[in-house]
Amino acid sequence: MRPNRAVGWEETTFSSLGTIQSGYAFKSGDYCEAGIPLVRISNLSSSGEVSLEDGTAFLPPHFAEQYRDFKVNKGDLLIALSGATTGKVATYNLDDLALLNQRVGRLRPKDERYRPFASMLLRNLSEKVLQSARGGAQPNISPSDIAKFPILMPSVKEQHRIVARIEELTARSKTAKQALQAIPPLLEKFRQSVLAAAFRGDLTANWRQHHPHIEPASEILRRIRTQQSAEPRKRKKSEVENRSSWASQPPLPNGWCWATLEECAEKAANSICAGPFGTIFKAHDFRPEGVPIIFLRHVMPFNYRPEHKPGFMDTGRWKELFQPYSVFGGELLVTKLGDPPGACAEYPIGLGPAMVTPDVIKISVHPELSASYLLGYLNSAGARKYATEESYGATRARINLALFRDQPVPVAPLAEQLVICQLVQQAVEFIREKQALIEKLDEDCKNLDQSILSKAFRGELVANGG
């Protein structure tokens, strides 16, 4: 459908303003630890700017001259040309020289006077680009397809007036978005302060005064240790050294005591384990449906997200090989790697069996202890710090599973654990409510910006000739 023509605007195609240049198909074998950053689709952030903070690939410095036609400079507008985010647009606002990867396009205006207007127009066309992309699971669009998009083109003078008006209006929503972005770090600080107080015993100090005769944690652990002592696990030298290193933990309230994470788990094989190694865990056994596979992306602090890019294992292969690496409801899931590693969520009861990958640890908590209590502690700053310090890996920290089992845990009496869980859950729910509100307000800001752009390119934002 052709756009409605505003008075004095020319009906034409996007090619009148400029072209979209595709990036180069660089080989992953050329990637290196440092050098020239390579801008890939994953670097186009939802904020509308290119981000090189996480998972960025680098190319050798001499590639700058060899592939100079694919240099990305500050101010360049880039667009995703394939995948689920086809049409996503981001500006490169960094001073560092970068190179453009395949399936990322760069706007090249015919006339530099057109650049501001063409950039904003391309942002407005983002949704149309996705709708026009071809392909099912992996949509894609070519620069020539975008060049044919019908547009309305005003004079250069009016382009500048429109751009100025858009910038004036979107500056307000930008200020609002910046204010919203400042809130999540504050919520995380609040969460960590609550968790720290909870596992020092501060939140339940008054409760303890009114309940002096409850069974202490030492009695619970004495029973657990008696059960576990029948077949003690042989420890490596590094584990023995590590265990002695945390003997001087800070004092705990009366009735509490320190235990290892392993002592808090069921006395069973694979009660604390990661998923199977790649020798048997193969992608060709994945299916559109079957037994859910729990990847890193599914585990967030206090939050299991099965809907996020789900994957499934062949049911027959799961029965044959993977039941020891499975969860059935109520177990804890911990990310084995990350920055930092150690995020913990509970696998909900009622979802049926699922299996963990080699990058996710599952913990079956001993029935005499509260899984929710351990969930809270493992998400605390102290526990995450321990997991990071006992990790290995040059580029991405990975938990040492043997040392992870020896992580110190402050164990409260069971009755007090349940009270702590209630208080922590109240804080978690409060944070979730605020996060949901922030997400809604952020989406409102985006919709407002899109509405401004739509009006602008219909010729409705500024008076003709005014």
Order of alpha helices (4+ residues) and beta strands (2+ residues): beta-beta-beta-beta-alpha-beta-beta-beta-beta-beta-alpha-alpha-alpha-beta-alpha-alpha-alpha-alpha-alpha-beta-beta-beta-beta-beta-beta-beta-beta-beta-beta-beta-beta-beta-alpha-alpha-beta-beta-alpha-beta-alpha
